[in-house]
Amino acid sequence: MSASIPSFSSSSLVCRALKPPKPSSHCLSFKTLTLTCTSQTKPKKGATTNAPKPTSKRNRKPSYGTSRRSILKKTFNQEQVMFSAPVSNDPVVAIIGGGMAGLICALNLEKRGVRSTVFDTGIHGLGGRMGTRIIDPWPLIFDHAAQFFTVNDSRFAELVDCWLEKGLIQEWQGIIGELDVSGLFSPFPSSLRRYVGVNGMRPLADSLLSETCMVNVVRPCWISKLEPFNGMWHLSENGKPCGEFDAIVIAHNGKCANRLLATSGLPLIARQMKRLELSSIWALLAAFEDPLPLPNGAVTSFEGAFVKGVDSVSWMANNTKKLLRSQSSGPHCWTFLSTAAYGKRNKVPQENIPTATAEKVKAGMLEGVEAALGLSKGSLKKPLYTRVQLWGAALPTNTPGIPCIFDPQGRAGICGDWLLGSSLESAALSGMSLANHIADYFQSGGAHPEEFAIGLQNEFQPLEGHDVGQFPGLESEKKQMNEPELINLPPEVVSA
């Protein structure tokens, strides 16, 4: 679905720049430019402008291909957009990013009576890091990013209960734990509920907006320009107009978000985004004809394990058992995720991974699997299918510890898991928080914007957790384990 573009009546606008207010001590590096506009004919809704008219395509400087240093310079020298036009009676919000945070933001805006359009780059579907890949004709199925999630917050629990009732998710009841090098496995207590999408994580994301009537979805779409004009945000994709909106939400991160914000007129928002540090993680998807062989003839099997003491692998999970419980034969599909250190050391442009790098990473991670299982080098049977994928901006390593960021002067906000942690729950809570904050701002009419500023000055702190993310409640259960017995892995991870 495409976003509708409101039209404006033709009028002659006369603008004069007001003297910028004296900057406060905490944002001395930013300039503020306010434009007051009048017109000879009465403009239509939202026809008050607070920033210069978008430049022609011929005069635009390309934002892609620029260095990180130049992006930083643009970010910190840009002028602050300050909207002064009243908020329209029927505002529309643009949400750039269709991961969990962006989708939940759209859903909660609808609950508050606010329309939105979600723009996402996904070719195969929505979800961001909630990625699922299905390979025909077998079929093979892999969750190749988010593996499972837990619940700790009552607001998220209410949402999860709704997903359970609709049959979108299910409990993952298989054994998971820690796998130490040489094949020593410690199972986690089973009291903490773990959840997965019924058919993988991506179908869950694609289903979230299925019953909405006030949310449009545009994909694949790569928003490349944000321009404030006539009291609205104008979005475009490589020069192609994508609509006009009363407010914008940045629900993605990494270099693409930084480039988008570098010349947006939102220096406070851009500065906070630039402070975010992200890890890189390799995903190896591998299908084996037979169950993985394991040493020391014990009887306990596992479906997922956090790997310790192996440089190239931090997590492994049997997707076949996790997602296809009734399947008793056929290929065994495993997802292996690397450590952050291994991802950093072997990082390349994820859009164009060199073949030599892909082969090197595959070999290194399969060797890591052998080491984790206590197998001799080269003894693991060759998989019948493999694929590697690099998540170049995988998970946050620092956080401001706030639910959302909002700049009321620029009518722009940020939501994402990284604002609170690195979990699916954090992403959902952030989306909820920003949606309610924006709805409250709209309800106020924007008369006192300073009352709605949030998160623009917060400092960042290091973020702890597994290399593959946080799982609320899991750490506390691990601490409760009293001298857990180390169990030697059985001859087979999964019985045929």
DRENFI-228678 format. One record per atom (N, C-alpha, C): residue in three letters; x negated, y, z. Coordinates in steps of 0.1 Angstrom, whole numbers, plus 2048, in hexadecimal, padded with zeros to 3 digits. Last residue first. Layout:
N
ALAXYZ...
***
This chain:
496
ALA75D6738A0ALA764674893ALA772671895SER7556888BBSER75767B8B6SER76067C8AAVAL73C6A18BCVAL74B69E8BAVAL74C6908B5VAL72269D8C1VAL7296A98C7VAL7386A68C7GLU71567E8CAGLU71C6868C0GLU7236918C7PRO7076748E0PRO7026728D2PRO70967A8C8PRO70A6908F8PRO70C6828F3PRO7066818E5LEU6F36A290DLEU6FD6A2902LEU6FE6938FDASN6F16A1930ASN6EB69E923ASN6F569C918ILE6F96BA945ILE6FE6AE93FILE6F76AC932LEU6F36C7965LEU6EF6C7957LEU6F36BA950GLU70B6D497BGLU7046C8976GLU7006C9968PRO7086F398BPRO70E6EB981PRO7056DF97CGLU7087019A6GLU6FF6F79A1GLU7046EE996ASN72770B9A3ASN71E7089ADASN7156FD9A8MET734726992MET730718990MET72571599BGLN738741994GLN73F73899DGLN73B72A99CLYS72C74C97ELYS72674E98BLYS72C745996LYS73D74596ALYS73073F96ALYS72A740978GLU753756970GLU754747972GLU747740972SER74776E96ASER74B76C978SER74D75D97AGLU74476B94EGLU73976D957GLU73C76A965LEU75F76B945LEU75675F943LEU74A76094DGLY76C783948GLY770778951GLY76676C950PRO76878C927PRO76D790934PRO77178493CPHE74F788914PHE75B780916PHE760782924GLN73B7998FCGLN740798909GLN74D79090AGLY72478D8E3GLY72E7958E8GLY7317928F7VAL70E77F8DBVAL71A77E8D2VAL7267858D8ASP6FC7828EEASP6F87878E1ASP7047878D8HIS70F78A90CHIS708781903HIS7057888F6GLY7067A891FGLY70F79E91AGLY708794912GLU7057CC926GLU7017BE928GLU70B7B4922LEU6FB7EA919LEU7067E191ALEU7017D391CPRO6EF80A927PRO6ED7FC920PRO6F87F3923GLN704827921GLN6FC81E92AGLN6FA811923PHE707849917PHE70883B914PHE6FF83391EGLU71B865922GLU70F85F920GLU71185091EASN735879914ASN73186E91DASN724868918GLN74088D905GLN73489090CGLN72E884914LEU7588858FCLEU74F88C8F2LEU74288E8F8GLY76D87990AGLY762871906GLY7588788FDILE78788E900ILE783883908ILE77787C902ALA79E8A9900ALA7918A48FDALA78D899906PHE7B68B3908PHE7B68A6903PHE7A98A18FEGLU7B58CD910GLU7B98C391AGLU7B88B5915GLU7AF8DB8FAGLU7A48D9903GLU7A88CE90DPRO7C88E18EDPRO7BF8D58E8PRO7B48D28F2HIS7E48EA8F2HIS7D88EB8FBHIS7CF8E08F8ALA7F58E58DCALA7F48F38E1ALA7E88F58EAGLY7FC8CE8D0GLY7EF8D28CEGLY7EC8E08D3GLY8148C28D6GLY8148CC8CCGLY8068D28C9SER8168AD8E7SER8138BA8EDSER8148C68E3GLN8188988D6GLN82489C8DDGLN8228AA8E4PHE7FE8968CDPHE80889A8C4PHE81489F8CBTYR7F388D8E6TYR7EE8998E0TYR7F989F8D6ASP8008748E8ASP80287E8F2ASP7FE88C8EDALA7F58678D1ALA80486A8D2ALA8078758DDILE7DA8668D9ILE7DE86E8CDILE7ED8718CEHIS7DD8558EFHIS7D78628F1HIS7DB86B8E5ASN7E783E8E4ASN7EF8458EEASN7EA8538F0ALA7D18378D3ALA7DE8398CEALA7E78418D7LEU7BC8338E6LEU7BC83F8DCLEU7C98418D6SER7C581D8F4SER7C38298FBSER7C38358F1MET7C78088E1MET7D380D8E8MET7D181A8EEGLY7AC8068D9GLY7B680A8CFGLY7C380F8D6SER7A17FE8F1SER79D80A8EBSER7A780F8E1LEU7AD7E58F4LEU7AF7EF8FELEU7AC7FD8F9ALA7A27D78DEALA7B07D98DFALA7B37E58E9ALA7867D78E4ALA78B7DE8D8ALA79A7E18D9SER7867C98FCSER7817D78FCSER7867DE8F0GLU78E7B08F2GLU7977B78FCGLU7937C68FCLEU7797A88E3LEU7867AB8DCLEU78F7B38E5SER75B7BA8EESER7647AF8EESER7717B28E6SER7477CB8FASER7457C48EDSER74E7B88ECGLY7507EA907GLY7497DE908GLY7467D88FBLEU75B803903LEU75D7FD910LEU7557F1912LEU75480B8EALEU7568168F4LEU758810902TRP7527F58DATRP7467FA8E0TRP7488058EAASP76B7F08CFASP7677E88DAASP75C7EF8E2GLY77C8108C7GLY7738048C3GLY76F7FD8D0CYS7848308BACYS7878258C2CYS77E8198BEILE7838538B8ILE77C8478B6ILE78283C8BFGLY79486F8A8GLY7908678B3GLY78885A8AEALA79E8918A1ALA79788589DALA79387D8A9ARG7A38AD8A1ARG7AE8A38A0ARG7A889689AGLY7918C08A7GLY7908BA89AGLY79B8B0897GLN79A8C58C1GLN7988D08B8GLN7988CB8A9PRO79A8AC8CEPRO7A78B38CAPRO7A58BF8C1ASP78A8908CAASP78689E8C8ASP7938A68C4PHE7868738DEPHE78F87C8D6PHE78A88A8D6ILE77F8528E4ILE77985F8E2ILE7838678DACYS7878388FDCYS78783E8F0CYS78184C8F0PRO77F82D916PRO78882690DPRO78982B8FEILE75C82B91FILE76983391EILE77282C914GLY74182491EGLY749820929GLY75682792APRO72E82990BPRO731834914PRO73B83091FTHR71580F905THR723814906THR72482090EASN7007F98F2ASN7028038FCASN7108088FBTHR7007E68DFTHR6F77E48EATHR6F87EF8F5PRO71B7D88CCPRO7157E38D3PRO70B7DF8DDLEU7167C28AFLEU71B7C58BDLEU7147D08C3ALA70F7C6892ALA7177BB898ALA71E7C08A5ALA7077D0877ALA70B7D8883ALA7157D088BGLY7017BA867GLY6F77C486AGLY6FA7CD875TRP70679B866TRP70D7A686CTRP7037B1870LEU6FF78784BLEU6F9790855LEU70379A859GLN704765844GLN709773844GLN70377B84FVAL6FF747832VAL6FB75083CVAL70175E83AARG70C72782DARG70C735829ARG70773D835THR70E705822THR70870F82BTHR70B71D825TYR7186E3820TYR71B6F181DTYR7146FA827LEU70D6CC82ALEU7126CB81CLEU7176D9817PRO6EE6CC83BPRO6FC6CF83APRO7006CF82CLYS6D76B2842LYS6DA6BE83ALYS6E96C0838LYS6D36A7863LYS6D76A4856LYS6DA6B184ELEU6B76AD877LEU6C56B1875LEU6C86AE866SER69C6A9878SER6A469D879SER6B36A1877GLY68B6BF878GLY68D6B886BGLY6976AD86CLYS67E6BA898LYS67F6C388CLYS6816BB87FSER6946A88AESER6876AA8A8SER6886B289BLEU6AC6B78C4LEU6A86AE8B9LEU69A6B18B4GLY6B86C68D7GLY6AE6BD8DBGLY6AA6B38D1LEU6C96DA8D0LEU6CF6CC8D2LEU6C56C28D6ALA6B86EF8CCALA6C26F08D6ALA6C86E28DAALA6A96E68B6ALA6A26E88C3ALA6AD6E88CEGLU6BD6E58A2GLU6B66D98A6GLU6AF6DB8B4VAL6C27018A1VAL6CD6F78A5VAL6C76EA8A9GLY6AA70B897GLY6AF70E8A5GLY6BA7058AAGLU6AB70087EGLU6A06FC887GLU6A46FF895LEU6C0710875LEU6C2701876LEU6B76FB87EMET6B3729875MET6BF72687EMET6C171787FGLY69F726862GLY69C72986FGLY6A7726879ALA6AE72184AALA6A571784FALA6A171985ELYS6BD739849LYS6C472C84ALYS6BA722850VAL6A874C846VAL6B174C852VAL6B873F853LYS69D74482DLYS695744839LYS69D744846GLU6B374781CGLU6AD73A81EGLU6A573982AALA6B676381EALA6C175A822ALA6BC74C824THR69D76C814THR6A176F822THR6AC765827ALA69F7647FAALA69475F802ALA697761811THR6B57737F1THR6B67657F1THR6AC75F7FAPRO6BE791802PRO6B578A7F9PRO6B677B7FBILE6DE79E805ILE6D479680CILE6CB78F802ASN6EE7B8803ASN6E67B27F9ASN6DB7AA7FFGLU6FB7C2819GLU7037C180DGLU6FB7BA802GLN6E87C382DGLN6F27B782EGLN6FA7B7821PRO6C67C782APRO6D37CD826PRO6DE7C2825VAL6B97B5847VAL6B87B9839VAL6C57C0836LYS6A87A8863LYS6B37B085DLYS6AF7B584FASN69A797873ASN69C793865ASN6A779B85EARG6997A388CARG68C79F885ARG68E79C877LYS6B47A5893LYS6AC7B1890LYS69F7AE889GLY6BA78A895GLY6C179288CGLY6B979E888TYR6AA7828ABTYR6A877C89ETYR6AE784893ALA6B67928BFALA6A87948BBALA6A578E8ADALA6CF7888C0ALA6CE7968BBALA6BF7988B7THR6D27668B4THR6CF7708BETHR6CE77E8B8SER6EC75A89ESER6DE75D8A2SER6DD7658AELEU70474189DLEU70174F89DLEU6F37518A3PHE71472988APHE70872C893PHE70673B892THR730715887THR72B723886THR71F72488FTRP7386F7875TRP7326FE880TRP72E70C87DCYS74E6DE86CCYS74A6EC869CYS7456F3875HIS74C6C085EHIS74C6C686BHIS7466D486APRO7626B0846PRO7566B884APRO7576BE857GLY775693851GLY77269E848GLY7666A584DSER78D68C86BSER782688862SER77F694859SER7A269587ASER79968B880SER78E687877GLN7B36B2882GLN7AA6AC878GLN7A16A287ESER7C06BF896SER7C66B2892SER7BD6AB888ARG7B26D689AARG7B26CC8A5ARG7B66BF8A0LEU7A36EC88DLEU7AB6E2886LEU7AB6D5890LEU7956FE89DLEU7A1703895LEU7A96F888FLYS7826F08ACLYS7896FB8B2LYS7966FF8ABLYS7796DC89BLYS7806D88A7LYS7886E48ADTHR76E6ED887THR7786E2884THR7806DE890ASN75C6FD894ASN76870388FASN7736F988CASN7476FB8ADASN74D6F18A3ASN75B6F789FALA72D7128B2ALA73B70D8B5ALA73F7058A9MET7127238C3MET7177198B9MET7247148BCTRP6FB73D8C9TRP7097388CATRP70B72D8BFSER6E17458C4SER6E77498D1SER6F57428D3VAL6C373D8B3VAL6D173A8B5VAL6D673E8C3SER6A87438B3SER6B07468A7SER6BF7448A9ASP69C73C8CBASP69A74A8C6ASP6A474D8BBVAL6A972D8E8VAL6A672B8D9VAL6A67398D3GLY6B2730902GLY6A472C8FFGLY6A07298F1LYS6D47278FELYS6C972D906LYS6BB727902VAL6F372C8EFVAL6E67258EFVAL6DB72D8F6PHE7137258F8PHE70972F8F7PHE6FC7298F9ALA7297108E5ALA71E7118EFALA71671E8ECGLY7456FB8DFGLY73E7088DDGLY7347098E8GLU74C6E18E2GLU7516E78D6GLU74A6F58D4PHE73D6C28EEPHE7406D08EFPHE7456D68E2SER73E6A4901SER73C6AB8F5SER7406B98F7THR73168A915THR737697915THR73469E908VAL723673918VAL730672912VAL73767F911ALA70166B90DALA70B66E917ALA71866F910GLY6E86618FDGLY6F565B8FEGLY6FE65E90AASN6D26738F3ASN6D466F901ASN6E266A904PRO6D968C8D9PRO6D16818E0PRO6D867D8EDLEU6EF68E8BDLEU6E96948C9LEU6E36888D1PRO6F969889CPRO6F368E8A5PRO6ED6948B1LEU7186A6893LEU70A6A8896LEU70469E8A0PRO72C69187EPRO72A69988APRO71B69B88DASP72769585AASP72968D866ASP728696872GLU7256AA848GLU72E69F844GLU731696851PHE7276CC852PHE7206BF852PHE72A6B484FALA7246ED84AALA72D6E284AALA7256D5849ALA71D70D857ALA717700852ALA7226F5854LEU71472E857LEU71F725856LEU71A718850LEU70374486BLEU701739862LEU70D730863ALA6FF766870ALA70875B871ALA705750867TRP6EA77D881TRP6EC774876TRP6F6769879ILE6EE79D88DILE6F078F890ILE6F2788883SER6E27BA89DSER6E47B3890SER6E57A4893SER6F17D48B2SER6E87C98AFSER6EB7C38A2LEU6F17F78B6LEU6F87EB8B2LEU6ED7E08AFGLU6F88148C8GLU6EE80B8C3GLU6F47FE8C1LEU7058358C7LEU7088278C7LEU6FD81F8C1ARG70084F8C1ARG6FA8498CDARG6FB83A8CELYS7108558ABLYS7028538A9LYS6FB84D8B5MET72985A8B8MET72784E8B0MET71884B8ADGLN7238728C5GLN7268668CDGLN7248598C5ARG7208828AEARG7148808B7ARG7178748C0ALA7398828A2ALA72D87C89BALA7228798A4ILE7488908B5ILE74B8838B2ILE73F87B8ACLEU73A8A98B2LEU73B8A28BFLEU73E8938BDPRO73D8B0897PRO7308AD89CPRO7308A68AALEU74F8AF87FLEU7528A988CLEU7458A6893GLY74C8B4865GLY7518BF86DGLY7548BB87BSER7428A0855SER7508A0857SER7558AD85ETHR72989684ETHR72D8A3849THR73C8A584BALA72787E85DALA71C88785DALA71F895857LEU73B86B85DLEU73C876866LEU732881865LEU732859849LEU73F860848LEU74086C850ARG71A851855ARG719859848ARG727860846ASN72484386BASN71B84E86DASN71A857860ALA73282E85FALA73A838867ALA731845869CYS71D821853CYS72782684ACYS72F831852LYS70D818868LYS70882385FLYS713829857GLY724814884GLY71981087CGLY71681B872ASN74980E884ASN73C814888ASN73181187FHIS76C816886HIS76180D882HIS754814886ALA781827889ALA78281A88FALA77781088AILE78984788CILE77E83F887ILE77D83288FVAL7A6857883VAL7A084E88DVAL795846886ILE7B487787EILE7AD86C87AILE7A7864885ALA7D288A877ALA7C7886880ALA7C187A87AASP7E388F862ASP7E289986DASP7D7896877PHE7D888B840PHE7DC88684DPHE7DA890858GLU7DB88181EGLU7D988C828GLU7DF888835GLY7CA86A806GLY7D586F80FGLY7D187A818CYS7B68647F6CYS7BC8597FDCYS7C785D807PRO7A786C7D7PRO7AF8707E3PRO7B68647E9LYS7878637CDLYS7958607CBLYS79D8637D7GLY76D8677D4GLY7738717CCGLY78286F7CAASN7688507E4ASN7608537D8ASN76785D7CEGLU7858547F2GLU77C8497F0GLU77484C7E3SER79086C80BSER78E8677FDSER78485C7FDLEU7A688081ELEU79E87481DLEU79C87080FHIS7AB89D830HIS7AC897823HIS7A288C821TRP7BD8A884BTRP7B28A0847TRP7B489A839MET7CC8C984DMET7CD8BA84BMET7BF8B4848GLY7CB8E484AGLY7D08DE857GLY7D28CF857ASN7BE8E9832ASN7CD8EC833ASN7D38E583FPHE7A68D0837PHE7AB8DB82FPHE7BA8DD831PRO78A8BC83DPRO7958C4843PRO7998CF83AGLU78189D830GLU7808AC82EGLU78C8B3834LEU76D88282DLEU777888836LEU776897834LYS764867818LYS76487581BLYS770879823SER76684C814SER759852813SER758860816ILE77682E81BILE77783D81DILE76984381DTRP77B815809TRP77081A810TRP770829811CYS7927FB808CYS790809806CYS78580E80FPRO7A47DF7FDPRO7987E4802PRO7967F37FFARG7BE7F0810ARG7B17E980FARG7B07E2802VAL7D3800824VAL7CC802817VAL7BF7FB818VAL7F27FF834VAL7E47F9833VAL7DF7FB825ASN808812849ASN80380E83CASN7F580883DVAL82080F861VAL81280E85FVAL80F80A850MET83A80E869MET83481B868MET82581B866CYS8427F486CCYS8497FC861CYS84380A860THR8357D3873THR8357E2874THR83D7E8869GLU8307B8872GLU83D7BD875GLU83E7CC877SER8157B586CSER81F7AF863SER82D7B4866LEU7FE7BC879LEU8067C7874LEU8127C286BLEU7F37A4881LEU7F67AE88BLEU8007B8886SER7E979286ESER7F7791872SER7FC79C87BASP7CF79786AASP7D879A85EASP7E6799863ALA7C478E882ALA7C479C87FALA7CE7A0874LEU7C977287FLEU7CF77A88ALEU7CF788887PRO7BA76C869PRO7C876B868PRO7CF772873ARG79F76F876ARG7A477986CARG7B477886AMET79C759887MET79D76788CMET7A3770882GLY7B073B881GLY7A4743881GLY7A7752885ASN7C9733884ASN7C272F878ASN7B5737876VAL7CD73C89EVAL7D272F89BVAL7CB72A88EGLY7B174C8AFGLY7BC74C8A5GLY7C073E8A1VAL7AB7438D2VAL7A77458C4VAL7B37468BBTYR7A27478F4TYR7AC7488E9TYR7A57498DCARG79F739915ARG79973E909ARG7A273D8FDARG7A373D937ARG7A973A92AARG7A274191FLEU79172E951LEU79373A949LEU79873693BSER78E71495ASER79971B95FSER79B728957SER779703953SER784704949SER78F70D94EPRO75770D957PRO76470995DPRO76F70B953PHE73F70293DPHE74670D945PHE75270794CPRO7266E993DPRO7336EE93APRO7386F9943SER7066E8932SER70D6EB93ESER71B6F193BPHE6EF6D3923PHE6FB6DA921PHE7026DC92FLEU6D16CF913LEU6D76CE920LEU6E36D8920GLY6C16CF8FBGLY6CD6C78FCGLY6D46C6909SER6AA6DE8F8SER6A86CF8FASER6B56C88FDVAL6B66FC906VAL6AD6F58FCVAL6AB6E7901ASP6D86FB911ASP6CA6FE913ASP6C26F6909LEU6F770790DLEU6EE6FD908LEU6E0701909GLU71370D920GLU70671291DGLU6FE706918GLY735709913GLY72B70A91EGLY71E710919ILE7556FA90DILE74A703909ILE741704915ILE76C6E2902ILE7626E590BILE7586EF905GLY78D6EF8F6GLY7806E78F5GLY7766EB8FFGLN7A26FF8F6GLN7A06F6901GLN7946ED901TRP7AC71D8EETRP7A27148EATRP79E70B8F6GLU7CE7248E8GLU7C37228F2GLU7B97198ECGLN7D77388CBGLN7D872C8D4GLN7CC72C8DDILE7EA7508B8ILE7DE74B8BFILE7E173F8C7LEU8037538ADLEU7F77598A6LEU7EA7548ACGLY81C74D8B7GLY8147428B1GLY8087478A9LYS82A75F8C5LYS82C75F8B7LYS8247548B0GLU82175A8DFGLU82F7588DCGLU8317578CDLEU8067638DCLEU8097558DFLEU8177518DBTRP80B77F8D9TRP8047778CETRP8077688D0CYS8157858F2CYS81D7878E7CYS81877F8DBASP7FE780902ASP80A777904ASP8147798F8VAL7EE7948F9VAL7EA7868F6VAL7F677D8F8LEU7FB7AA904LEU7F97A98F5LEU7F779B8F1GLU7F77A591FGLU8057A7919GLU8057A590AALA7DB7A6921ALA7E3799923ALA7F179A91EPHE7D67C191DPHE7D27B8913PHE7DA7AA914ARG7E07C9936ARG7E57CF92AARG7E27C691ESER7D07BB948SER7DE7B8948SER7E57BE93BASP7B17AD93FASP7B97B9942ASP7C77B6940ASN7A5796937ASN7A379A945ASN7AC7A6949VAL7A177B921VAL7AA785926VAL7A7789934THR78C772905THR791770912THR79A77C916PHE7867638E5PHE78776F8EEPHE78E76A8FBPHE76F7588CBPHE77A7568D4PHE77B7628DDGLN75E7628B7GLN7607548B8GLN76C7508C1ALA75977A89EALA75F7778ABALA7637698ACALA74C76A884ALA74877688CALA74E77389AHIS756755875HIS747758874HIS74376587BASP767739877ASP76774687DASP75974B87DPHE76C72485BPHE76372A864PHE76773786AILE775707849ILE77A713850ILE77071785BLEU77A6F782ALEU7716FA835LEU77670783CPRO7936E181CPRO78D6EE81EPRO7846EE82ATRP7826E1802TRP7826D780DTRP78F6D7815PRO77E6F17ECPRO78B6EA7EDPRO78C6E17F9ASP77E7107FFASP7857057F8ASP77B6FD7F0ILE77771D81DILE770719811ILE77870E80BILE77E73A830ILE78372C82CILE77D72981EARG77374D84BARG77174983DARG77673B83BTHR77C76885FTHR77D75A85DTHR77B75784EGLY773782876GLY77277C869GLY77476D869MET77679A886MET77E78F888MET77F78787AARG7687B187FARG7607A5884ARG769799888GLY7827B986BGLY7757BD86FGLY76D7B1872GLY79E7B6865GLY7987B0871GLY78A7B4874LEU7AD7AD845LEU7AA7B6850LEU7A27AF85BGLY79F79E827GLY7AA7A0831GLY7A57AA83BHIS78D79D813HIS795791815HIS7A0793820ILE7837B7813ILE7887B1806ILE7917A5809GLY7837D2829GLY7847C4827GLY78A7BF81ATHR7837ED82FTHR77B7E9823THR77C7DA820ASP7A17FF836ASP7977F5839ASP7907F082DPHE7B7816845PHE7AE81483APHE7A380983EVAL7D781984FVAL7CB812852VAL7C3810846THR7EB834857THR7E682C84CTHR7D9826850SER80983A86CSER7FA83A869SER7F783285DARG82184C880ARG81D845874ARG80E845873VAL82D8498A1VAL824850898VAL82084788CGLY83C83E8B6GLY8438458ABGLY83A84D8A1ARG82F82F8C8ARG83183D8CCARG8388458C1LYS82C8188B9LYS8348178C5LYS8388258CAGLU8198218A7GLU82781F8A2GLU83081E8AELEU8038228B7LEU80882E8B2LEU81682D8ADASN8008078BBASN80480F8C6ASN80881D8C2LEU7F87FE8A1LEU8037F98A7LEU8098018B3ALA7E080D89EALA7EB80F895ALA7F880A89BCYS7D08028B2CYS7D38108B2CYS7DF8138AAILE7CE7E88A9ILE7D67EB8B5ILE7D97F98B7LEU7BE7ED892LEU7CB7E7891LEU7D47EA89DGLY7A67F889EGLY7AE800894GLY7BC7FB893ALA79E7E28AEALA7A07EF8B4ALA7A97F78AAMET79A7CD89BMET7A47CC8A6MET7A87D98ABGLY7967DE87BGLY7937D3885GLY79D7D4890GLY7987F0866GLY7A37E7869GLY79F7DB872GLY791811861GLY78C805867GLY7987FC86BILE79F82E867ILE79482985EILE78E81D865ILE7BE83A866ILE7B583286EILE7AB82B865ALA7CF858866ALA7C784F85EALA7BE848867VAL7F0861870VAL7E285F874VAL7DB85586AVAL80887A86DVAL80386D868VAL7F486D86BPRO82588A87DPRO81788987APRO81387B875ASP83D89C87BASP83C88D877ASP82E88A874ASN8398B6882ASN8448AE889ASN84389F886SER8168BF885SER8238BE87ESER82D8B5886VAL8078D689BVAL8088C8897VAL8168C6890PRO7FD8F688FPRO8058EE898PRO8068DF892ALA7DB8FE887ALA7E98FD883ALA7F08F488DSER7C18FC88FSER7C9905897SER7D8904893PHE7A48E8891PHE7B28EA88BPHE7BA8F3894MET7848EC88BMET78E8EF896MET79C8F2890VAL7668DB886VAL7738DE881VAL77C8E188DGLN7468E788BGLN7518E0891GLN75E8E588AGLU72C8E2873GLU7358EB87AGLU7418E387FGLN70D8CF876GLN71A8D2870GLN7238DB879ASN6F68C7882ASN6F68D587DASN7048D9877PHE6F78AC888PHE6F68B6893PHE6F68C488FTHR6FB89F86FTHR70489D87ATHR7038A8884LYS6E48A6860LYS6F18AB85CLYS6FB8AA867LYS6D1899870LYS6D08A786ELYS6DD8AD86ALEU6D987E86DLEU6D988487ALEU6D9893879ILE6D587B852ILE6E387A857ILE6E3880865SER6BA87D850SER6C288784ASER6D088784FARG6B386685EARG6AF873863ARG6B787E85DARG6BC85284EARG6C285385BARG6BF861861SER6C085E82CSER6B9857837SER6C085A844THR6D9855813THR6D185F81BTHR6CB858827GLY6EA845806GLY6DC844803GLY6D384E80ATYR70685B805TYR70084D806TYR6F284D801SER70E874800SER70C87080ESER70586380FPRO70688C7E8PRO70987E7EBPRO70587B7F9LYS7168AB7E8LYS70A8A47EALYS70D8967EEARG72C8BB7D1ARG72A8B27DDARG71D8AC7DDASN7318C87BAASN7298CE7C3ASN7268C67D0ARG7438B87ACARG7368BB7A6ARG72C8C07B0LYS75A8B77BBLYS7518AB7BBLYS7448AE7B5SER75D8D57CESER75F8CD7C2SER7568C17C3THR7658D67F1THR75D8DA7E6THR7608D17DAPRO7838DE803PRO7798D47FEPRO7728D97F2LYS7838FE813LYS7898F5809LYS77F8EA805PRO778900836PRO777904828PRO77E8F981FALA7918FE850ALA7848FB84BALA7848FE83CASN7AA901859ASN7A0905862ASN79290185DTHR7CA90A84CTHR7BD90484BTHR7B3909855THR7EB90184ATHR7E290A850THR7D4903850ALA7FF8F0840ALA7F88F8837ALA7EF90283DGLY8118DF84DGLY8038DD84EGLY7FA8E5845LYS82C8E2836LYS8278DD843LYS8188DB842LYS8278FE81FLYS82E8F2824LYS8278ED831PRO825922823PRO82091481FPRO829909825LYS83493E816LYS834935821LYS83092781DTHR81C952805THR82994B805THR828941810GLN80495D80DGLN80E966807GLN81C960806SER7F595282CSER7F995081ESER80495A819THR7D994F840THR7E695383ETHR7E995182FCYS7C293F857CYS7C8940849CYS7D694684ATHR7A493F867THR7B2942868THR7B794585BLEU78B92886FLEU790930865LEU79F932867THR76F925884THR77E924883THR78292D878LEU75391388BLEU75991C881LEU76891A881THR73890D89FTHR74790C89ETHR74B917894LYS71B8F88A1LYS72190489DLYS73090289DPHE7078E88BAPHE7128E88B1PHE7188F68AESER6F58E88CESER6F08E68C1SER6FB8E68B6LEU7018EC8E6LEU6FA8F78E0LEU6F68F58D2CYS7128DF8F8CYS7138DC8EACYS70D8E88E2HIS7118E6913HIS70F8D890FHIS7108D5900SER715901916SER7078FC918SER7068ED913SER72A90D8FASER727909908SER71A903909PRO7279298E4PRO72791A8E7PRO7249188F6LYS73F9428DFLYS73193F8E4LYS7319308E9PRO75293E8C0PRO7519408CFPRO74393C8D4PRO74C9508A2PRO74C9438A9PRO74B9468B8LYS763966895LYS75696589BLYS7569588A4LEU776959879LEU77595F886LEU76795D88CALA77A95F857ALA773957862ALA77395F86EARG79895F846ARG78D96784BARG78795F857CYS7AA959828CYS7A3954834CYS79995E839VAL7C7956817VAL7BD96081AVAL7B795C828LEU7D59447FDLEU7D194480BLEU7C694E80DSER7F19437EASER7E49497EBSER7E094A7F9SER8009247E2SER8009307E9SER7F29367E9SER8159097D9SER8099127D5SER80B91F7DCSER81D8F27F3SER8218FC7E9SER8159047E5PHE8108D07F3PHE8118DD7F9PHE8168E77EESER8198AE7FASER8168B97F1SER8178C67F8PRO80C890809PRO81589C809PRO8108A7800ILE8068727FDILE7FF87E7FEILE80988A7FESER80785180BSER80E85C804SER806869807ALA7F1836805ALA7F584180EALA7FC84C806SER7FB8167F9SER7F48227F8SER7F982D801MET7F87F4800MET800800800MET7F780C800
***
